[in-house]
């Protein structure tokens, strides 16, 4: 969230502080409603549930028919560690 000090931002901060005292389920509901209010416009793939359902089905099929490589948790963690190690080199 922006740190600019405006009356609107001060009000937003107050709302966030109050919302953080609510249950996780209520916060999730509020967050989703807010997200939907700024979600991509209709027609954008990110706003279309049918698009995501089809994408998930495509990925499941690719895994099941062997055209998508999968990795174990250990392989994934090893890869992440190797990337972190590379970033640490001078």
Secondary structure, 3 states (H helix, E strand, C coil): CCCCCCHHHHHHHHHHHHHCCCCHHHHHHHHHHHHHHHCCCCCCHHHCHHHHHHHHHHHHHHHHCCCCCCCCHHHHHHHHHHHHHHHHCC
